Amino acid sequence: MAEVPAIEGGKPIREKPITVKPPVDLDEVIEVLSVIRDGALSMLRGSRVKMFEEEFARFIGVKHVIAVSSGTAALHVALKAMGVGPGDEVIVPPFTFVATATAVLHSNAVPVFADIDRETLNIDPASVEERVTERTKVIIPVHLCGLPAEMDEIMKIAKAHGLKVLEDAAQAIGAEYRGVKVGAIGDAGAFSFYQSKNITTGGEGGAITTNDDDLAEKARLIRHHGEPRWYHYILLGYNYRMTEMQAAFGLAQLRKVDKLNERRREIAKIYHEELSKVDCLILPHEPDHVRHAWHIYNVLLDLDKVRVSRDKFVEAVRRENVPISVAYPTVLYLEPLFREKIGHGRGCPWSCPFYGRNIEYKRGLCPNAEWVSERVFTLTTMPSLTDEEALDIARAVVKVAKYYMR
Ligand SMILES: Cc1ncc(COP(=O)(O)O)c(C=O)c1O
């Protein structure tokens, strides 16, 4: 007889919920305190942001890093530095965090959604190729959950059509594709240091990586008001600067990034071993030619083998007092922002006279992404989890899966 889940009146796996916190210790406190003591809080006054950029460039293996206030800002700055603007299309996956696509809208360009692969959950190069038009300027592959997208094929398509590639590496700090760190493969990479990411710059932060001198120079200008010298403006810029405290925090995190990534890998292994015990779950795997960053552990619930919806399954696991979430419950193009073309208002950027095409966002556009979004659930690999906590999370999933299996 299967054990009864808490949601059906049984006893939960844990008495109290597990709290998930980023791994922060005295190192970060000391770094941040030293900034406060020095009194240079903005990157315009201090040296920590520059140091963080140099260290992160060394870690990724690129010539330039431009630190910014968030991953969303990194995507926006990179697209603008690539010259994306009115009338352009950018190819993105629909199964990702919204910022991958809103950065395109922020740049007054039109996001075109290409389907994903059901196994890797990453953008499918064959679908990318199908979506290229004379308006396409950039492809944004997302290294989802920390698993690198198929970069060889994407770079080949980009080269054949004269397109730029912006890697959305927000979830893939330290991941490698054929021995090269992601963010060093395309024309540029965009990273996020939000508090859940593999390293954080104190809650929020981001960076652009590139080997292109020209792109780097433009990105620096766009980050800071398009101002090459005081009170002189040569292009439309923003205030997307990272603070000195963020950079100081990030420097402490960067010193232990390999250790933190190793811990995420160990937690993924614990999940893998436990969850392999039931056959209604489709587990992520790491192909030989990549190194996964295990930012999160996404599992697919095989709906043919259970007598419960994904949402009820997730609620049942949550009631066992363990953390679980869904990344992502919808495909982006079915959200009102896209489907109803809300954008900037008045139909912009789709109605822009420079665009002149009619694009529709409707169900069926990316069938694999829709299929995945109905089945996926997400387990945290936060390095601060103990082995016992990770085991309890996995046991809760297995307990609920066994109970609802057909
Ligand atoms: C794939 C992806 N792209 C972009 C972002 C945006 O990063 P941020 O939250 O730092 O703006 C995130 C982070 O949440 C992400 O997961």
The ligand as an SDF file (V2000), in Angstrom:
LIG
                    3D

 16 16  0  0  0  0  0  0  0  0999 V2000
   16.3840   32.7170  -18.3930 C   0  0  0  0  0  0  0  0  0  0  0  0
   16.3690   34.0480  -17.6890 C   0  0  0  0  0  0  0  0  0  0  0  0
   16.5640   35.1580  -18.4060 N   0  0  0  0  0  0  0  0  0  0  0  0
   16.5860   36.3660  -17.8210 C   0  0  0  0  0  0  0  0  0  0  0  0
   16.3990   36.5170  -16.4660 C   0  0  0  0  0  0  0  0  0  0  0  0
   16.3410   37.8870  -15.8870 C   0  0  0  0  0  0  0  0  0  0  0  0
   17.2470   38.1260  -14.8740 O   0  0  0  0  0  0  0  0  0  0  0  0
   16.9370   39.1590  -13.6970 P   0  0  0  0  0  0  0  0  0  0  0  0
   15.8820   38.5580  -12.8180 O   0  0  0  0  0  0  0  0  0  0  0  0
   18.2530   39.3140  -13.0050 O   0  0  0  0  0  0  0  0  0  0  0  0
   16.4840   40.4280  -14.3190 O   0  0  0  0  0  0  0  0  0  0  0  0
   16.2360   35.3750  -15.6850 C   0  0  0  0  0  0  0  0  0  0  0  0
   16.1400   35.4760  -14.2100 C   0  0  0  0  0  0  0  0  0  0  0  0
   15.2300   35.3930  -13.5260 O   0  0  0  0  0  0  0  0  0  0  0  0
   16.1910   34.1140  -16.3040 C   0  0  0  0  0  0  0  0  0  0  0  0
   15.9930   32.9970  -15.6000 O   0  0  0  0  0  0  0  0  0  0  0  0
  1  2  1  0
  2  3  1  0
  2 15  2  0
  3  4  2  0
  4  5  1  0
  5  6  1  0
  5 12  2  0
  6  7  1  0
  7  8  1  0
  8  9  2  0
  8 10  1  0
  8 11  1  0
 12 13  1  0
 12 15  1  0
 13 14  2  0
 15 16  1  0
M  END
$$$$
